[in-house]
Amino acid sequence: MLQLDHVTVAFDGFVAVDGLDFTVDDGEIVCVLGPSGSGKSSLLRAIAGLEPTATGRVSWDGVDLTPVPPHRRDFGLMFQDHALFPHRDVYGNVAFALRMQRLPRAQIDARTGQTIELVGLTGFEHRSISELSGGEQQRVALARALAAQPRLLMLDEPLGALDRALRERLVAELRALFVKLGLTILFVTHDHDEAFALADRLVVMHDGRIEQIGTPAEVWRRPGNAFVAGFLGWNVTRAFGDHVVAVHPEGLRVSGSRGVGGTVVARTFRRDHFLLDVGLHERDDEVLRIQVPLDAPSIPDVDDVVGLEIAPGATVTRF
């Protein structure tokens, strides 16, 4: 089990990670989710031993890792840019870490072949990295990390450079592979769709701090605070009463002249619905997002004046 106890990382007085406490259990997939600059990558580097901690302790099964150098921690780390060696072929990239471990040649060959097969690249062993697509390069980087058989595999925005369709497909494949192998995973992303699809548990970060920890269902259904709700795409507003509430776009409806008045400032087609951005008349600079199904009697367009109200039965979280 990985355990963080009040871990802080600072650079020249700037606190990137501020007193974090959480655990990753054996065989668990934990996604660290947050916007750019929230401290996610600094956290991974501190766990890997690539950044010193200002305070706190990173431990594995109760053993303090502070004095343990990165190459002795037995952790794998995969970056967004894959960091592949362009002068080595697929086999050479995957086998590299095993050669650094000075394993026997037969063991290197066997484990490299098994791992390449595991990620679906059989037959690609002698392909140049430059001949591979982005998705194939991602698989090579994953195979290289898996070949070393780390006790913890950490992935830092590994799908960020890929197009949406490929990312959606690879997320499902990664989840199935991690579960099949029983791996312990710490996965960093700013994309909540990725995090929801992959994680057993989420750690939501903002400005170096943890805002909420829970299962994807728990975090989505009941955001812990206004930041988490807004980051996940909920409307966070005081427009419907005296309290700040969070309402998902599908929880609002167009109500003609009733409700809260506004003007449509943007309309986007989203496959099975339209997404409207409505600027409120009596609340300067506040824009609410509403989801309108394709079969709605009428779908307002940009510059149309509308009224908004909370739909009956909609989930509303009060802060």
N, C-alpha and C positions, 0 to 999 in steps of 0.2 A: 504494500500500500504506500502511495505517495502522500506525504503530509506536509502542509505548509503552516507554519506557526508565526504569525505576525511578520511576514516577509515584506521588507521595504527595499526598493531599488531607487537610487538617486544619482543624478548626473550634474555636477557643478551646482549643487543646491536645488536643482529641479527634481521633484519627487515624481518618478514615473510609475512606481508601484507603491501603494501606501498601506502597509500593515495588513496584508491579506492572510486569511485563515480559511483553508478548505482541504479536503482530502480527495484522492482518486483511488477507489477500491480496486482490488485485483480483478481484471477482466472487464472493467467498467469503461465506457466511452463518455468522456466529459468534454463538452465544447465550451470554450471561453469565447463569449460573444460580446461585441462592443464596437463602437465606431472607431475610425482611425484616430490614433493619438490617445487611446484609452489605457494603454500600458500592456496590451496583450502580448506583443512580441518581446518586450522587456521582461515580462514574467517568464516566458518560455526560456529565454536566454539565461535567466537567473537559475531556473531549475536545472538547465543543462550544465551550469557551471561556467558559462561564457561571460557572465556579468556577476560581479560581487554583490552580495546583499549588504545593505547598510545596517539593517536590524533583522532579527528573526532567524528562523532555521528551516531548511529544506531537509526532509529525512525520508528514508525508505525503510519500511518495516521497523521503524523506531531508531534506525541508525542515522546519526547526523552526517550529512554529506558535505558540510562546509569544508573540511580539509581534503576532500576527494576531488582530484582533477577531472575535467570533462571526460577524457578518454577512459577513465576508470569507473564511471558511473553506470555504464551499461545502458545508456539511454540513446535512442535514435531520434534524430531531428531532421525533418524534411521541410525545405523552404519553398516559397512561392515560385522562385525562378529555377528551381530544381537543382542548380549548381552542378550540372553534369560536366564531365570532362569531354570536350569536343574532339580531342585526339584519340579517344578510346571508343571502341564499338560498344554495343549493348552489353555483351558479355564482360568486357573489360570494366565497364562502369559498375555493374552489379557485383563483380568479384573483388573490387578494389578493397572494400573494408575487410574482407576475409583474408586477403593477402597481407594487410596490415596486422592482422591477428596472427600471422605466420602459421596458418593451418596447413596441414598436408595437402598436396596438390589434388589428390583424389577426393578429399573432403570438400575442397573449394569447388571442384567441378560438379560434384553431386549437388551441393547446396545451391550453387548458382543456377544450375539447370532446373532444379525443383522450384526455385523462386521465380524464375522467368516464366515457367509454365503456370505458376500460381496467378500471375498477373495477366495472363493471356497473351504472352509475346513469344510463344514457341515458334521457331523459324526466323526470329529476328536477331538471333545471337550475334551475327556478324554484320549487322546493319550499322552504318555510321549514324551518329546522333543527328547530324544535319539532314538526314533523309527521313526523319521521323516527324509525324504531326505533333501538335502540342499535347494532345491526349496521350499519345504513345510515349512522349518524353516524360510525362507525368507518371506513367506506369513504370518506366525505367527507374525513376527516382524512388518510387515506392518500393520496387523490388530491391534496390540497393539498401534501403533502410531496413527492409524485412530480412534480408539475407544474413545480417549480423545477429538476428534473433534477440533484439533488445528487450529488456524487461518492461520498459516504458517507451512507447513510440509517440513522439510529439510532432505535430504537423502545423506549420505556420502559413495560413492562407494558401494551401497547395493548389486550389482550383481557381484562384483569383484571375489568372491570365487567360482562362479558357472561355469560350462562348457559352451562353446560357444553356442551350440544348445539351451540349457535351457535359457541362457541369452537372445538370440534373441526372444524366445517365450515370456518370461516374460516382456521384454521391450514393446512389442506390447500390452500386457495385462495391464501393468501399465499406458501406455498412455491413453488407452480407459477408465480405471477406474478413472484417474485423471480428464479427460474431463467430464465424466458422473457426477462426484461429484462436479465439479466446484471448485476444490481445488487450492490453491495458493502453488506452489511448487518451491523449490530451490534444484536442484539435482546436486551433484558433481560427476564427473567421469573423468578418463583419456582416456576413449575409445570414439573416435569421432563417431563411428557407433551408440553407445548408445545415445549420445547427439543429433545426427541428427534425430534419430527416435523419441525421446521424446520431444524435446524442441520446444517452440514457439520462443524462443530467446536464443542465446548463449552469454556467457561472456568467452572469451578466456584469460587465465592467464599464465604468465611466470615470474619467479623470483619475485613474489609478486605483479606484476603490471598487469593491463589490457592491452592486446595487441589489442583486437578487440571486438566489440559488434555488433550483428546483427542477423537476422534470419538465420537458417541453410543454406538456399539457397544462401543468400547474402555472408555468410562467405565462403562457398564452392566455389562459382563461382568467387569471387574476394577477395582472402585473403588480409588482410590489410598490411602485411609486410612479409619479408622473413621468419621470425620465424613461423608465422601462416601457411604459405604455406608449409614449410618443415614439420611441425608437422602434417599437414593433408595428407602428403604423396606425395606432389608435388615435382618435381625435381627443385631445386633452383641452378642456374648455370650461369656462364659467358662464357660457352663453345661455344655458338652460336653467339657471337658478343661482342660488347664493353659494353653492359649493363647486369646487373643481371636480369635474367628472371625466372619466375616459369612456368613450363610446367608439366601437369599431365602425368603419365606413358603412358596412352592411346594416348597422343598427340605426342609421339615420334614413329618413325618407323625405321626399319632396311633398310639401303639403299645400301647394297653391299659395294663397295669400295668408294662410295661418302660420303660426310658429315664428321662428327667428328669421328675419329678412336678410337676404344677401343677393349677390350677383355672381353668376357663373363666370369664372375667370379662365377656366381651362376645362377641356373635355377630352378624355383619352379612351380609346377602344381597348378593352382587355378580354378578348375572346368571348366570354359568356356574359359580360356586363360592360357598362361604361363607368368610368371613374370621373366624377365631377369635383373640381375645386371651386368652392363657393366663398367669396370674400364677404364677410358680414358687414352690414351697413352701420351698425351701432357699436362695433368693436374694431377700431382701426387696426389694420395690418393682420387681423386674425382671419385665417382661411381654414375652413372645415372641408374634409374630404368625404364624399358620399358615393356609395356604390348603387348604381341603377341597373336592374336587370334588362336584358334585351327585349323582353316581352312586356315591358312597362307601357301603359297607355300612351305616355308621351315622354320623350327624353329631352330635357332642356339643352340648349346650345349656349355657346359662349355669348355673354352680354345679356342673357335672359335673367330677369328678376324672379327669384323663387323664395318660398318659405321652407324652412327645415324644422322637423320635429323628430324626437326619438320614437322609433317604431315600437308598438306594443310588444312586450316580451323580450326586447333587446337587452343584452347584457350591459349593465352600467356599473362601473367601478367608481366609488367616491373616494376622494383624497382629502 
